[in-house]
Amino acid sequence: MTYAVGLRLSQGLVFMSDTRTNAGVDNISKFKKMFSWNVPGDRTITLLTAGNLATTQAVVSLLEERTKAPEDRAPSILEAPTMFQVARIVSAALKEVIEGHARGGQQADSAFHATLILGGQIEGGQSRLFLIYPEGNFIEAGAETPFFQIGETKYGRPILVRAFDADMSFAEAVKLLLVSFDSTIKANLGVGLPLDLQLYTEDSLTSGRIERVEADDPYFKQISEGWGDALKSALEQLPDFEG
Amino acid sequence: MTYAVGLRLSQGLVFMSDTRTNAGVDNISKFKKMFSWNVPGDRTITLLTAGNLATTQAVVSLLEERTKAPEDRAPSILEAPTMFQVARIVSAALKEVIEGHARGGQQADSAFHATLILGGQIEGGQSRLFLIYPEGNFIEAGAETPFFQIGETKYGRPILVRAFDADMSFAEAVKLLLVSFDSTIKANLGVGLPLDLQLYTEDSLTSGRIERVEADDPYFKQISEGWGDALKSALEQLPDFEG
């Protein structure tokens, strides 16, 4: 399992993903699910992945190869003129990998599937955020739906729906995401620390702040422990049932 | 879809269930999913149902028939000496119905499945709370897991996990459940108002308070609207991210 979220704020983009992968509960590993490409002054592109690890790693490798030898390989996400074109390249790569695996004689239904969140900005355009489906099509975040979640999305969704505000600061957004991740981690063993975080400031055209929130991170502990009490006092604020 | 919860408090048992059933999003109906049997001074039994409506209605009818003509039909949940025996009767009825439907030539995998929450008290014993699986086996709530959810459980789980306290009052428990249901209703169109509520006071051996929370219930509105603000101020209480 996985949990990853991309937020579109007025200030820029915020990405967070966990790092646990599992096949059953007795085969767990730690893998990065956040990938960034950056050409300072020109573009910054971030990808969050959920689903079959072989599929998502193959997609990233494919994009990397195309990126590293552009004269031989086209199209490259580092040459695409717009984020929309980047989304088309990434979704085509995803579709290609899934179809390739399924063609190999293995039939496992949705076993090779993966879902991606793609965000970034290219000079001359605004920052944009996409959700890419295993079928190879995608949707873009708009004013009404300014964030995307992939993987184990349900436990952490209510707090996002209630407290998200496109005008919030990065500091508030990270706090909100940590609460959402903490709720998910407490409920699903397939989602676990450490977490990867990226903060992209609109129009900066550099990757921005990228860091890893480790399992013993004191701020995460403070949020995780404080949230229980904060929720209880929030409940207390509301009037009791009399009927 | 459905959402239903049974809580085991020191004060007694609390049950809540929604009333929406759907097959797709364009075929929705309102059905009761909470059923109570009551012999004042002797026993009170409550059943919450989630899953295939034909299955759960058949189970309830089977239990009703057995209840209404006890001389002809055995075993009856109104004659079983303990809640454990009641759970065995109910789970046998559930298994029988599912197998009966599946035998009829229809093959729809888990299409006939249903999951039940059973709670109540019989004179001479404590109140007990069970979760009954479609396979016809069941588990009982204990001190570590003092509540059960069925149906669309994920959205409403984090607040239960964080704020549940076996020593809370009925008034607080109803408030907590309404918040949990509100989060679920906001996220899944298959869960909807009105809600059925039952409050059973330990050792009272009467059905206790049973009522319906309608869509325009002023208290539910107050909770639903107030919870957004309460959550935001709970988040504000926590320190912002600096890193």
Interface residues (C-beta under 8 A of the other chain):
Chain A: K154 Y155 G156 R157 P158 I159 V161 R162 A163 S169 F170 A171 E172 V174 K175 L176 L178 V179 S183 K186 A187 R209 E211 Y219 Q222 I223 G226 W227 G228 A230 L231 K232 S233 A234 L235 Q237 L238 P239 D240 F241 E242 G243
Chain B: K154 Y155 G156 R157 P158 I159 V161 R162 A163 S169 F170 A171 E172 V174 K175 L176 L178 V179 S183 K186 A187 R209 E211 Y219 Q222 I223 G226 W227 G228 A230 L231 K232 S233 A234 L235 Q237 L238 P239 D240 F241 E242 G243
